[in-house]
Amino acid sequence: MKKELTIFDNPKNIRRIHMFFFVALVLVLVAEAFVDMHGEFHMESFYGFYAVYGFISYVSLIAIAKLLRKILMRKEDYYDD
């Protein structure tokens, strides 16, 4: 039986998706120059603050998940008698 291919099986489509997200992120960062930001704290008014904050949050989440995996992971035969 032949496996059905999806849109994500073609490397060219993956590159297109990456480029779409990259262009969208750049457009949002450029649009921030035309919007007057009113934050609660002074640092929120810096250009690109939310992009940097989001990136740091994402990287921190991945690092914490890797640490938790090492702490919580059980051996393969954990539930065997």
mmCIF file of the N, C-alpha and C atoms, coordinates in Angstrom:
data_MODEL
# 
_entry.id   MODEL 
# 
loop_
_atom_site.group_PDB 
_atom_site.id 
_atom_site.type_symbol 
_atom_site.label_atom_id 
_atom_site.label_alt_id 
_atom_site.label_comp_id 
_atom_site.label_asym_id 
_atom_site.label_entity_id 
_atom_site.label_seq_id 
_atom_site.pdbx_PDB_ins_code 
_atom_site.Cartn_x 
_atom_site.Cartn_y 
_atom_site.Cartn_z 
_atom_site.occupancy 
_atom_site.B_iso_or_equiv 
_atom_site.pdbx_formal_charge 
_atom_site.auth_seq_id 
_atom_site.auth_comp_id 
_atom_site.auth_asym_id 
_atom_site.auth_atom_id 
_atom_site.pdbx_PDB_model_num 
ATOM 1   N N  . MET A 1 1  ? 0.838  -1.173 0.000  1.00 0.00 ? 1  MET A N  1 
ATOM 2   C CA . MET A 1 1  ? 0.000  0.000  0.000  1.00 0.00 ? 1  MET A CA 1 
ATOM 3   C C  . MET A 1 1  ? 0.889  1.245  0.000  1.00 0.00 ? 1  MET A C  1 
ATOM 4   N N  . LYS A 1 2  ? 0.593  2.187  -0.849 1.00 0.00 ? 2  LYS A N  1 
ATOM 5   C CA . LYS A 1 2  ? 1.395  3.381  -1.015 1.00 0.00 ? 2  LYS A CA 1 
ATOM 6   C C  . LYS A 1 2  ? 0.969  4.465  -0.009 1.00 0.00 ? 2  LYS A C  1 
ATOM 7   N N  . LYS A 1 3  ? 1.972  5.110  0.595  1.00 0.00 ? 3  LYS A N  1 
ATOM 8   C CA . LYS A 1 3  ? 1.690  6.163  1.570  1.00 0.00 ? 3  LYS A CA 1 
ATOM 9   C C  . LYS A 1 3  ? 1.219  7.419  0.831  1.00 0.00 ? 3  LYS A C  1 
ATOM 10  N N  . GLU A 1 4  ? 0.176  8.041  1.370  1.00 0.00 ? 4  GLU A N  1 
ATOM 11  C CA . GLU A 1 4  ? -0.336 9.261  0.770  1.00 0.00 ? 4  GLU A CA 1 
ATOM 12  C C  . GLU A 1 4  ? 0.560  10.436 1.176  1.00 0.00 ? 4  GLU A C  1 
ATOM 13  N N  . LEU A 1 5  ? 1.000  11.207 0.191  1.00 0.00 ? 5  LEU A N  1 
ATOM 14  C CA . LEU A 1 5  ? 1.875  12.337 0.457  1.00 0.00 ? 5  LEU A CA 1 
ATOM 15  C C  . LEU A 1 5  ? 1.057  13.545 0.906  1.00 0.00 ? 5  LEU A C  1 
ATOM 16  N N  . THR A 1 6  ? 1.637  14.313 1.807  1.00 0.00 ? 6  THR A N  1 
ATOM 17  C CA . THR A 1 6  ? 0.998  15.539 2.264  1.00 0.00 ? 6  THR A CA 1 
ATOM 18  C C  . THR A 1 6  ? 1.804  16.738 1.772  1.00 0.00 ? 6  THR A C  1 
ATOM 19  N N  . ILE A 1 7  ? 1.307  17.913 2.060  1.00 0.00 ? 7  ILE A N  1 
ATOM 20  C CA . ILE A 1 7  ? 1.988  19.136 1.631  1.00 0.00 ? 7  ILE A CA 1 
ATOM 21  C C  . ILE A 1 7  ? 3.356  19.268 2.308  1.00 0.00 ? 7  ILE A C  1 
ATOM 22  N N  . PHE A 1 8  ? 3.518  18.678 3.479  1.00 0.00 ? 8  PHE A N  1 
ATOM 23  C CA . PHE A 1 8  ? 4.762  18.806 4.225  1.00 0.00 ? 8  PHE A CA 1 
ATOM 24  C C  . PHE A 1 8  ? 5.827  17.793 3.810  1.00 0.00 ? 8  PHE A C  1 
ATOM 25  N N  . ASP A 1 9  ? 5.505  16.885 2.906  1.00 0.00 ? 9  ASP A N  1 
ATOM 26  C CA . ASP A 1 9  ? 6.482  15.900 2.443  1.00 0.00 ? 9  ASP A CA 1 
ATOM 27  C C  . ASP A 1 9  ? 7.394  16.449 1.354  1.00 0.00 ? 9  ASP A C  1 
ATOM 28  N N  . ASN A 1 10 ? 7.016  17.546 0.742  1.00 0.00 ? 10 ASN A N  1 
ATOM 29  C CA . ASN A 1 10 ? 7.814  18.138 -0.320 1.00 0.00 ? 10 ASN A CA 1 
ATOM 30  C C  . ASN A 1 10 ? 8.700  19.233 0.275  1.00 0.00 ? 10 ASN A C  1 
ATOM 31  N N  . PRO A 1 11 ? 10.038 19.101 0.169  1.00 0.00 ? 11 PRO A N  1 
ATOM 32  C CA . PRO A 1 11 ? 10.938 20.113 0.732  1.00 0.00 ? 11 PRO A CA 1 
ATOM 33  C C  . PRO A 1 11 ? 10.714 21.517 0.158  1.00 0.00 ? 11 PRO A C  1 
ATOM 34  N N  . LYS A 1 12 ? 10.270 21.592 -1.084 1.00 0.00 ? 12 LYS A N  1 
ATOM 35  C CA . LYS A 1 12 ? 10.009 22.895 -1.691 1.00 0.00 ? 12 LYS A CA 1 
ATOM 36  C C  . LYS A 1 12 ? 8.861  23.608 -0.976 1.00 0.00 ? 12 LYS A C  1 
ATOM 37  N N  . ASN A 1 13 ? 7.858  22.855 -0.560 1.00 0.00 ? 13 ASN A N  1 
ATOM 38  C CA . ASN A 1 13 ? 6.736  23.455 0.170  1.00 0.00 ? 13 ASN A CA 1 
ATOM 39  C C  . ASN A 1 13 ? 7.156  23.914 1.569  1.00 0.00 ? 13 ASN A C  1 
ATOM 40  N N  . ILE A 1 14 ? 8.040  23.174 2.198  1.00 0.00 ? 14 ILE A N  1 
ATOM 41  C CA . ILE A 1 14 ? 8.546  23.572 3.516  1.00 0.00 ? 14 ILE A CA 1 
ATOM 42  C C  . ILE A 1 14 ? 9.300  24.893 3.391  1.00 0.00 ? 14 ILE A C  1 
ATOM 43  N N  . ARG A 1 15 ? 10.098 25.028 2.351  1.00 0.00 ? 15 ARG A N  1 
ATOM 44  C CA . ARG A 1 15 ? 10.833 26.286 2.126  1.00 0.00 ? 15 ARG A CA 1 
ATOM 45  C C  . ARG A 1 15 ? 9.857  27.435 1.894  1.00 0.00 ? 15 ARG A C  1 
ATOM 46  N N  . ARG A 1 16 ? 8.793  27.196 1.152  1.00 0.00 ? 16 ARG A N  1 
ATOM 47  C CA . ARG A 1 16 ? 7.792  28.240 0.913  1.00 0.00 ? 16 ARG A CA 1 
ATOM 48  C C  . ARG A 1 16 ? 7.125  28.670 2.215  1.00 0.00 ? 16 ARG A C  1 
ATOM 49  N N  . ILE A 1 17 ? 6.807  27.721 3.073  1.00 0.00 ? 17 ILE A N  1 
ATOM 50  C CA . ILE A 1 17 ? 6.174  28.039 4.355  1.00 0.00 ? 17 ILE A CA 1 
ATOM 51  C C  . ILE A 1 17 ? 7.133  28.855 5.222  1.00 0.00 ? 17 ILE A C  1 
ATOM 52  N N  . HIS A 1 18 ? 8.412  28.450 5.262  1.00 0.00 ? 18 HIS A N  1 
ATOM 53  C CA . HIS A 1 18 ? 9.402  29.206 6.031  1.00 0.00 ? 18 HIS A CA 1 
ATOM 54  C C  . HIS A 1 18 ? 9.528  30.631 5.497  1.00 0.00 ? 18 HIS A C  1 
ATOM 55  N N  . MET A 1 19 ? 9.575  30.781 4.193  1.00 0.00 ? 19 MET A N  1 
ATOM 56  C CA . MET A 1 19 ? 9.692  32.119 3.602  1.00 0.00 ? 19 MET A CA 1 
ATOM 57  C C  . MET A 1 19 ? 8.450  32.956 3.896  1.00 0.00 ? 19 MET A C  1 
ATOM 58  N N  . PHE A 1 20 ? 7.263  32.357 3.854  1.00 0.00 ? 20 PHE A N  1 
ATOM 59  C CA . PHE A 1 20 ? 6.034  33.082 4.166  1.00 0.00 ? 20 PHE A CA 1 
ATOM 60  C C  . PHE A 1 20 ? 6.080  33.630 5.592  1.00 0.00 ? 20 PHE A C  1 
ATOM 61  N N  . PHE A 1 21 ? 6.467  32.792 6.550  1.00 0.00 ? 21 PHE A N  1 
ATOM 62  C CA . PHE A 1 21 ? 6.539  33.244 7.939  1.00 0.00 ? 21 PHE A CA 1 
ATOM 63  C C  . PHE A 1 21 ? 7.630  34.287 8.136  1.00 0.00 ? 21 PHE A C  1 
ATOM 64  N N  . PHE A 1 22 ? 8.764  34.124 7.454  1.00 0.00 ? 22 PHE A N  1 
ATOM 65  C CA . PHE A 1 22 ? 9.839  35.105 7.560  1.00 0.00 ? 22 PHE A CA 1 
ATOM 66  C C  . PHE A 1 22 ? 9.383  36.463 7.039  1.00 0.00 ? 22 PHE A C  1 
ATOM 67  N N  . VAL A 1 23 ? 8.730  36.476 5.888  1.00 0.00 ? 23 VAL A N  1 
ATOM 68  C CA . VAL A 1 23 ? 8.236  37.735 5.317  1.00 0.00 ? 23 VAL A CA 1 
ATOM 69  C C  . VAL A 1 23 ? 7.176  38.350 6.230  1.00 0.00 ? 23 VAL A C  1 
ATOM 70  N N  . ALA A 1 24 ? 6.294  37.534 6.781  1.00 0.00 ? 24 ALA A N  1 
ATOM 71  C CA . ALA A 1 24 ? 5.264  38.051 7.684  1.00 0.00 ? 24 ALA A CA 1 
ATOM 72  C C  . ALA A 1 24 ? 5.895  38.678 8.928  1.00 0.00 ? 24 ALA A C  1 
ATOM 73  N N  . LEU A 1 25 ? 6.911  38.043 9.483  1.00 0.00 ? 25 LEU A N  1 
ATOM 74  C CA . LEU A 1 25 ? 7.580  38.592 10.654 1.00 0.00 ? 25 LEU A CA 1 
ATOM 75  C C  . LEU A 1 25 ? 8.283  39.912 10.343 1.00 0.00 ? 25 LEU A C  1 
ATOM 76  N N  . VAL A 1 26 ? 8.920  39.987 9.195  1.00 0.00 ? 26 VAL A N  1 
ATOM 77  C CA . VAL A 1 26 ? 9.588  41.232 8.794  1.00 0.00 ? 26 VAL A CA 1 
ATOM 78  C C  . VAL A 1 26 ? 8.559  42.339 8.591  1.00 0.00 ? 26 VAL A C  1 
ATOM 79  N N  . LEU A 1 27 ? 7.434  42.026 7.969  1.00 0.00 ? 27 LEU A N  1 
ATOM 80  C CA . LEU A 1 27 ? 6.390  43.033 7.758  1.00 0.00 ? 27 LEU A CA 1 
ATOM 81  C C  . LEU A 1 27 ? 5.825  43.539 9.085  1.00 0.00 ? 27 LEU A C  1 
ATOM 82  N N  . VAL A 1 28 ? 5.637  42.664 10.032 1.00 0.00 ? 28 VAL A N  1 
ATOM 83  C CA . VAL A 1 28 ? 5.143  43.082 11.341 1.00 0.00 ? 28 VAL A CA 1 
ATOM 84  C C  . VAL A 1 28 ? 6.171  43.971 12.038 1.00 0.00 ? 28 VAL A C  1 
ATOM 85  N N  . LEU A 1 29 ? 7.444  43.622 11.920 1.00 0.00 ? 29 LEU A N  1 
ATOM 86  C CA . LEU A 1 29 ? 8.493  44.427 12.541 1.00 0.00 ? 29 LEU A CA 1 
ATOM 87  C C  . LEU A 1 29 ? 8.589  45.802 11.887 1.00 0.00 ? 29 LEU A C  1 
ATOM 88  N N  . VAL A 1 30 ? 8.423  45.865 10.573 1.00 0.00 ? 30 VAL A N  1 
ATOM 89  C CA . VAL A 1 30 ? 8.441  47.149 9.865  1.00 0.00 ? 30 VAL A CA 1 
ATOM 90  C C  . VAL A 1 30 ? 7.205  47.961 10.236 1.00 0.00 ? 30 VAL A C  1 
ATOM 91  N N  . ALA A 1 31 ? 6.058  47.313 10.348 1.00 0.00 ? 31 ALA A N  1 
ATOM 92  C CA . ALA A 1 31 ? 4.817  48.018 10.694 1.00 0.00 ? 31 ALA A CA 1 
ATOM 93  C C  . ALA A 1 31 ? 4.892  48.621 12.089 1.00 0.00 ? 31 ALA A C  1 
ATOM 94  N N  . GLU A 1 32 ? 5.698  48.048 12.948 1.00 0.00 ? 32 GLU A N  1 
ATOM 95  C CA . GLU A 1 32 ? 5.832  48.576 14.303 1.00 0.00 ? 32 GLU A CA 1 
ATOM 96  C C  . GLU A 1 32 ? 6.399  49.996 14.299 1.00 0.00 ? 32 GLU A C  1 
ATOM 97  N N  . ALA A 1 33 ? 7.154  50.359 13.272 1.00 0.00 ? 33 ALA A N  1 
ATOM 98  C CA . ALA A 1 33 ? 7.718  51.708 13.183 1.00 0.00 ? 33 ALA A CA 1 
ATOM 99  C C  . ALA A 1 33 ? 6.622  52.756 12.987 1.00 0.00 ? 33 ALA A C  1 
ATOM 100 N N  . PHE A 1 34 ? 5.470  52.358 12.474 1.00 0.00 ? 34 PHE A N  1 
ATOM 101 C CA . PHE A 1 34 ? 4.391  53.298 12.175 1.00 0.00 ? 34 PHE A CA 1 
ATOM 102 C C  . PHE A 1 34 ? 3.288  53.308 13.232 1.00 0.00 ? 34 PHE A C  1 
ATOM 103 N N  . VAL A 1 35 ? 3.467  52.532 14.304 1.00 0.00 ? 35 VAL A N  1 
ATOM 104 C CA . VAL A 1 35 ? 2.461  52.441 15.355 1.00 0.00 ? 35 VAL A CA 1 
ATOM 105 C C  . VAL A 1 35 ? 3.044  53.026 16.643 1.00 0.00 ? 35 VAL A C  1 
ATOM 106 N N  . ASP A 1 36 ? 2.276  53.876 17.286 1.00 0.00 ? 36 ASP A N  1 
ATOM 107 C CA . ASP A 1 36 ? 2.719  54.459 18.545 1.00 0.00 ? 36 ASP A CA 1 
ATOM 108 C C  . ASP A 1 36 ? 2.408  53.474 19.668 1.00 0.00 ? 36 ASP A C  1 
ATOM 109 N N  . MET A 1 37 ? 3.456  52.918 20.259 1.00 0.00 ? 37 MET A N  1 
ATOM 110 C CA . MET A 1 37 ? 3.296  51.900 21.290 1.00 0.00 ? 37 MET A CA 1 
ATOM 111 C C  . MET A 1 37 ? 3.136  52.567 22.654 1.00 0.00 ? 37 MET A C  1 
ATOM 112 N N  . HIS A 1 38 ? 2.096  52.192 23.388 1.00 0.00 ? 38 HIS A N  1 
ATOM 113 C CA . HIS A 1 38 ? 1.855  52.707 24.728 1.00 0.00 ? 38 HIS A CA 1 
ATOM 114 C C  . HIS A 1 38 ? 1.925  51.543 25.703 1.00 0.00 ? 38 HIS A C  1 
ATOM 115 N N  . GLY A 1 39 ? 3.096  51.300 26.256 1.00 0.00 ? 39 GLY A N  1 
ATOM 116 C CA . GLY A 1 39 ? 3.265  50.182 27.175 1.00 0.00 ? 39 GLY A CA 1 
ATOM 117 C C  . GLY A 1 39 ? 3.155  50.606 28.620 1.00 0.00 ? 39 GLY A C  1 
ATOM 118 N N  . GLU A 1 40 ? 2.998  49.647 29.468 1.00 0.00 ? 40 GLU A N  1 
ATOM 119 C CA . GLU A 1 40 ? 2.941  49.892 30.906 1.00 0.00 ? 40 GLU A CA 1 
ATOM 120 C C  . GLU A 1 40 ? 4.320  50.296 31.446 1.00 0.00 ? 40 GLU A C  1 
ATOM 121 N N  . PHE A 1 41 ? 5.363  49.721 30.870 1.00 0.00 ? 41 PHE A N  1 
ATOM 122 C CA . PHE A 1 41 ? 6.719  49.964 31.331 1.00 0.00 ? 41 PHE A CA 1 
ATOM 123 C C  . PHE A 1 41 ? 7.519  50.650 30.233 1.00 0.00 ? 41 PHE A C  1 
ATOM 124 N N  . HIS A 1 42 ? 8.593  51.334 30.622 1.00 0.00 ? 42 HIS A N  1 
ATOM 125 C CA . HIS A 1 42 ? 9.403  52.085 29.667 1.00 0.00 ? 42 HIS A CA 1 
ATOM 126 C C  . HIS A 1 42 ? 10.018 51.186 28.595 1.00 0.00 ? 42 HIS A C  1 
ATOM 127 N N  . MET A 1 43 ? 10.458 50.011 28.981 1.00 0.00 ? 43 MET A N  1 
ATOM 128 C CA . MET A 1 43 ? 11.143 49.138 28.014 1.00 0.00 ? 43 MET A CA 1 
ATOM 129 C C  . MET A 1 43 ? 10.208 48.639 26.909 1.00 0.00 ? 43 MET A C  1 
ATOM 130 N N  . GLU A 1 44 ? 8.917  48.657 27.131 1.00 0.00 ? 44 GLU A N  1 
ATOM 131 C CA . GLU A 1 44 ? 7.966  48.230 26.109 1.00 0.00 ? 44 GLU A CA 1 
ATOM 132 C C  . GLU A 1 44 ? 7.906  49.183 24.931 1.00 0.00 ? 44 GLU A C  1 
ATOM 133 N N  . SER A 1 45 ? 8.400  50.386 25.089 1.00 0.00 ? 45 SER A N  1 
ATOM 134 C CA . SER A 1 45 ? 8.364  51.357 23.995 1.00 0.00 ? 45 SER A CA 1 
ATOM 135 C C  . SER A 1 45 ? 9.560  51.216 23.054 1.00 0.00 ? 45 SER A C  1 
ATOM 136 N N  . PHE A 1 46 ? 10.534 50.376 23.395 1.00 0.00 ? 46 PHE A N  1 
ATOM 137 C CA . PHE A 1 46 ? 11.688 50.162 22.508 1.00 0.00 ? 46 PHE A CA 1 
ATOM 138 C C  . PHE A 1 46 ? 11.255 49.455 21.238 1.00 0.00 ? 46 PHE A C  1 
ATOM 139 N N  . TYR A 1 47 ? 11.894 49.836 20.133 1.00 0.00 ? 47 TYR A N  1 
ATOM 140 C CA . TYR A 1 47 ? 11.577 49.233 18.840 1.00 0.00 ? 47 TYR A CA 1 
ATOM 141 C C  . TYR A 1 47 ? 11.975 47.759 18.839 1.00 0.00 ? 47 TYR A C  1 
ATOM 142 N N  . GLY A 1 48 ? 11.046 46.895 18.483 1.00 0.00 ? 48 GLY A N  1 
ATOM 143 C CA . GLY A 1 48 ? 11.312 45.462 18.403 1.00 0.00 ? 48 GLY A CA 1 
ATOM 144 C C  . GLY A 1 48 ? 11.267 44.744 19.737 1.00 0.00 ? 48 GLY A C  1 
ATOM 145 N N  . PHE A 1 49 ? 10.789 45.398 20.775 1.00 0.00 ? 49 PHE A N  1 
ATOM 146 C CA . PHE A 1 49 ? 10.757 44.781 22.103 1.00 0.00 ? 49 PHE A CA 1 
ATOM 147 C C  . PHE A 1 49 ? 9.949  43.485 22.102 1.00 0.00 ? 49 PHE A C  1 
ATOM 148 N N  . TYR A 1 50 ? 8.769  43.522 21.498 1.00 0.00 ? 50 TYR A N  1 
ATOM 149 C CA . TYR A 1 50 ? 7.900  42.338 21.534 1.00 0.00 ? 50 TYR A CA 1 
ATOM 150 C C  . TYR A 1 50 ? 8.473  41.187 20.704 1.00 0.00 ? 50 TYR A C  1 
ATOM 151 N N  . ALA A 1 51 ? 9.201  41.494 19.645 1.00 0.00 ? 51 ALA A N  1 
ATOM 152 C CA . ALA A 1 51 ? 9.852  40.443 18.862 1.00 0.00 ? 51 ALA A CA 1 
ATOM 153 C C  . ALA A 1 51 ? 10.949 39.771 19.682 1.00 0.00 ? 51 ALA A C  1 
ATOM 154 N N  . VAL A 1 52 ? 11.751 40.580 20.356 1.00 0.00 ? 52 VAL A N  1 
ATOM 155 C CA . VAL A 1 52 ? 12.827 40.030 21.186 1.00 0.00 ? 52 VAL A CA 1 
ATOM 156 C C  . VAL A 1 52 ? 12.251 39.275 22.383 1.00 0.00 ? 52 VAL A C  1 
ATOM 157 N N  . TYR A 1 53 ? 11.234 39.843 23.008 1.00 0.00 ? 53 TYR A N  1 
ATOM 158 C CA . TYR A 1 53 ? 10.595 39.204 24.154 1.00 0.00 ? 53 TYR A CA 1 
ATOM 159 C C  . TYR A 1 53 ? 9.981  37.850 23.748 1.00 0.00 ? 53 TYR A C  1 
ATOM 160 N N  . GLY A 1 54 ? 9.318  37.810 22.617 1.00 0.00 ? 54 GLY A N  1 
ATOM 161 C CA . GLY A 1 54 ? 8.734  36.563 22.128 1.00 0.00 ? 54 GLY A CA 1 
ATOM 162 C C  . GLY A 1 54 ? 9.788  35.522 21.825 1.00 0.00 ? 54 GLY A C  1 
ATOM 163 N N  . PHE A 1 55 ? 10.892 35.949 21.206 1.00 0.00 ? 55 PHE A N  1 
ATOM 164 C CA . PHE A 1 55 ? 11.965 35.012 20.882 1.00 0.00 ? 55 PHE A CA 1 
ATOM 165 C C  . PHE A 1 55 ? 12.592 34.431 22.148 1.00 0.00 ? 55 PHE A C  1 
ATOM 166 N N  . ILE A 1 56 ? 12.871 35.301 23.115 1.00 0.00 ? 56 ILE A N  1 
ATOM 167 C CA . ILE A 1 56 ? 13.461 34.833 24.372 1.00 0.00 ? 56 ILE A CA 1 
ATOM 168 C C  . ILE A 1 56 ? 12.497 33.898 25.096 1.00 0.00 ? 56 ILE A C  1 
ATOM 169 N N  . SER A 1 57 ? 11.216 34.207 25.080 1.00 0.00 ? 57 SER A N  1 
ATOM 170 C CA . SER A 1 57 ? 10.219 33.344 25.719 1.00 0.00 ? 57 SER A CA 1 
ATOM 171 C C  . SER A 1 57 ? 10.172 31.978 25.048 1.00 0.00 ? 57 SER A C  1 
ATOM 172 N N  . TYR A 1 58 ? 10.213 31.959 23.718 1.00 0.00 ? 58 TYR A N  1 
ATOM 173 C CA . TYR A 1 58 ? 10.167 30.705 22.966 1.00 0.00 ? 58 TYR A CA 1 
ATOM 174 C C  . TYR A 1 58 ? 11.391 29.843 23.270 1.00 0.00 ? 58 TYR A C  1 
ATOM 175 N N  . VAL A 1 59 ? 12.566 30.442 23.247 1.00 0.00 ? 59 VAL A N  1 
ATOM 176 C CA . VAL A 1 59 ? 13.793 29.695 23.518 1.00 0.00 ? 59 VAL A CA 1 
ATOM 177 C C  . VAL A 1 59 ? 13.791 29.172 24.956 1.00 0.00 ? 59 VAL A C  1 
ATOM 178 N N  . SER A 1 60 ? 13.310 29.996 25.887 1.00 0.00 ? 60 SER A N  1 
ATOM 179 C CA . SER A 1 60 ? 13.232 29.563 27.292 1.00 0.00 ? 60 SER A CA 1 
ATOM 180 C C  . SER A 1 60 ? 12.275 28.392 27.455 1.00 0.00 ? 60 SER A C  1 
ATOM 181 N N  . LEU A 1 61 ? 11.150 28.444 26.759 1.00 0.00 ? 61 LEU A N  1 
ATOM 182 C CA . LEU A 1 61 ? 10.176 27.354 26.834 1.00 0.00 ? 61 LEU A CA 1 
ATOM 183 C C  . LEU A 1 61 ? 10.783 26.041 26.340 1.00 0.00 ? 61 LEU A C  1 
ATOM 184 N N  . ILE A 1 62 ? 11.528 26.093 25.250 1.00 0.00 ? 62 ILE A N  1 
ATOM 185 C CA . ILE A 1 62 ? 12.172 24.891 24.713 1.00 0.00 ? 62 ILE A CA 1 
ATOM 186 C C  . ILE A 1 62 ? 13.217 24.368 25.696 1.00 0.00 ? 62 ILE A C  1 
ATOM 187 N N  . ALA A 1 63 ? 14.020 25.262 26.280 1.00 0.00 ? 63 ALA A N  1 
ATOM 188 C CA . ALA A 1 63 ? 15.054 24.841 27.228 1.00 0.00 ? 63 ALA A CA 1 
ATOM 189 C C  . ALA A 1 63 ? 14.425 24.205 28.465 1.00 0.00 ? 63 ALA A C  1 
ATOM 190 N N  . ILE A 1 64 ? 13.353 24.782 28.972 1.00 0.00 ? 64 ILE A N  1 
ATOM 191 C CA . ILE A 1 64 ? 12.674 24.216 30.141 1.00 0.00 ? 64 ILE A CA 1 
ATOM 192 C C  . ILE A 1 64 ? 12.065 22.860 29.805 1.00 0.00 ? 64 ILE A C  1 
ATOM 193 N N  . ALA A 1 65 ? 11.497 22.727 28.598 1.00 0.00 ? 65 ALA A N  1 
ATOM 194 C CA . ALA A 1 65 ? 10.916 21.445 28.196 1.00 0.00 ? 65 ALA A CA 1 
ATOM 195 C C  . ALA A 1 65 ? 11.985 20.355 28.108 1.00 0.00 ? 65 ALA A C  1 
ATOM 196 N N  . LYS A 1 66 ? 13.163 20.697 27.597 1.00 0.00 ? 66 LYS A N  1 
ATOM 197 C CA . LYS A 1 66 ? 14.244 19.711 27.529 1.00 0.00 ? 66 LYS A CA 1 
ATOM 198 C C  . LYS A 1 66 ? 14.699 19.303 28.924 1.00 0.00 ? 66 LYS A C  1 
ATOM 199 N N  . LEU A 1 67 ? 14.763 20.255 29.839 1.00 0.00 ? 67 LEU A N  1 
ATOM 200 C CA . LEU A 1 67 ? 15.145 19.942 31.206 1.00 0.00 ? 67 LEU A CA 1 
ATOM 201 C C  . LEU A 1 67 ? 14.098 19.057 31.875 1.00 0.00 ? 67 LEU A C  1 
ATOM 202 N N  . LEU A 1 68 ? 12.829 19.382 31.696 1.00 0.00 ? 68 LEU A N  1 
ATOM 203 C CA . LEU A 1 68 ? 11.764 18.568 32.283 1.00 0.00 ? 68 LEU A CA 1 
ATOM 204 C C  . LEU A 1 68 ? 11.752 17.160 31.711 1.00 0.00 ? 68 LEU A C  1 
ATOM 205 N N  . ARG A 1 69 ? 12.091 17.014 30.436 1.00 0.00 ? 69 ARG A N  1 
ATOM 206 C CA . ARG A 1 69 ? 12.139 15.682 29.829 1.00 0.00 ? 69 ARG A CA 1 
ATOM 207 C C  . ARG A 1 69 ? 13.184 14.822 30.527 1.00 0.00 ? 69 ARG A C  1 
ATOM 208 N N  . LYS A 1 70 ? 14.331 15.408 30.838 1.00 0.00 ? 70 LYS A N  1 
ATOM 209 C CA . LYS A 1 70 ? 15.375 14.649 31.532 1.00 0.00 ? 70 LYS A CA 1 
ATOM 210 C C  . LYS A 1 70 ? 14.932 14.271 32.945 1.00 0.00 ? 70 LYS A C  1 
ATOM 211 N N  . ILE A 1 71 ? 14.190 15.150 33.588 1.00 0.00 ? 71 ILE A N  1 
ATOM 212 C CA . ILE A 1 71 ? 13.751 14.893 34.959 1.00 0.00 ? 71 ILE A CA 1 
ATOM 213 C C  . ILE A 1 71 ? 12.622 13.863 35.000 1.00 0.00 ? 71 ILE A C  1 
ATOM 214 N N  . LEU A 1 72 ? 11.658 13.984 34.098 1.00 0.00 ? 72 LEU A N  1 
ATOM 215 C CA . LEU A 1 72 ? 10.441 13.168 34.154 1.00 0.00 ? 72 LEU A CA 1 
ATOM 216 C C  . LEU A 1 72 ? 10.499 11.869 33.354 1.00 0.00 ? 72 LEU A C  1 
ATOM 217 N N  . MET A 1 73 ? 11.474 11.707 32.484 1.00 0.00 ? 73 MET A N  1 
ATOM 218 C CA . MET A 1 73 ? 11.521 10.543 31.602 1.00 0.00 ? 73 MET A CA 1 
ATOM 219 C C  . MET A 1 73 ? 11.797 9.267  32.402 1.00 0.00 ? 73 MET A C  1 
ATOM 220 N N  . ARG A 1 74 ? 11.074 8.220  32.062 1.00 0.00 ? 74 ARG A N  1 
ATOM 221 C CA . ARG A 1 74 ? 11.230 6.917  32.701 1.00 0.00 ? 74 ARG A CA 1 
ATOM 222 C C  . ARG A 1 74 ? 11.866 5.944  31.713 1.00 0.00 ? 74 ARG A C  1 
ATOM 223 N N  . LYS A 1 75 ? 12.390 4.847  32.259 1.00 0.00 ? 75 LYS A N  1 
ATOM 224 C CA . LYS A 1 75 ? 12.977 3.828  31.396 1.00 0.00 ? 75 LYS A CA 1 
ATOM 225 C C  . LYS A 1 75 ? 11.892 3.196  30.540 1.00 0.00 ? 75 LYS A C  1 
ATOM 226 N N  . GLU A 1 76 ? 12.293 2.586  29.445 1.00 0.00 ? 76 GLU A N  1 
ATOM 227 C CA . GLU A 1 76 ? 11.352 2.007  28.480 1.00 0.00 ? 76 GLU A CA 1 
ATOM 228 C C  . GLU A 1 76 ? 10.476 0.927  29.115 1.00 0.00 ? 76 GLU A C  1 
ATOM 229 N N  . ASP A 1 77 ? 11.030 0.163  30.027 1.00 0.00 ? 77 ASP A N  1 
ATOM 230 C CA . ASP A 1 77 ? 10.271 -0.938 30.646 1.00 0.00 ? 77 ASP A CA 1 
ATOM 231 C C  . ASP A 1 77 ? 9.693  -0.541 32.020 1.00 0.00 ? 77 ASP A C  1 
ATOM 232 N N  . TYR A 1 78 ? 9.405  0.709  32.213 1.00 0.00 ? 78 TYR A N  1 
ATOM 233 C CA . TYR A 1 78 ? 8.927  1.220  33.516 1.00 0.00 ? 78 TYR A CA 1 
ATOM 234 C C  . TYR A 1 78 ? 7.629  0.561  33.951 1.00 0.00 ? 78 TYR A C  1 
ATOM 235 N N  . TYR A 1 79 ? 6.688  0.330  33.017 1.00 0.00 ? 79 TYR A N  1 
ATOM 236 C CA . TYR A 1 79 ? 5.387  -0.216 33.366 1.00 0.00 ? 79 TYR A CA 1 
ATOM 237 C C  . TYR A 1 79 ? 5.317  -1.735 33.266 1.00 0.00 ? 79 TYR A C  1 
ATOM 238 N N  . ASP A 1 80 ? 6.403  -2.392 32.881 1.00 0.00 ? 80 ASP A N  1 
ATOM 239 C CA . ASP A 1 80 ? 6.413  -3.856 32.826 1.00 0.00 ? 80 ASP A CA 1 
ATOM 240 C C  . ASP A 1 80 ? 6.472  -4.423 34.241 1.00 0.00 ? 80 ASP A C  1 
ATOM 241 N N  . ASP A 1 81 ? 6.024  -5.651 34.362 1.00 0.00 ? 81 ASP A N  1 
ATOM 242 C CA . ASP A 1 81 ? 6.028  -6.318 35.679 1.00 0.00 ? 81 ASP A CA 1 
ATOM 243 C C  . ASP A 1 81 ? 7.424  -6.651 36.147 1.00 0.00 ? 81 ASP A C  1 
# 
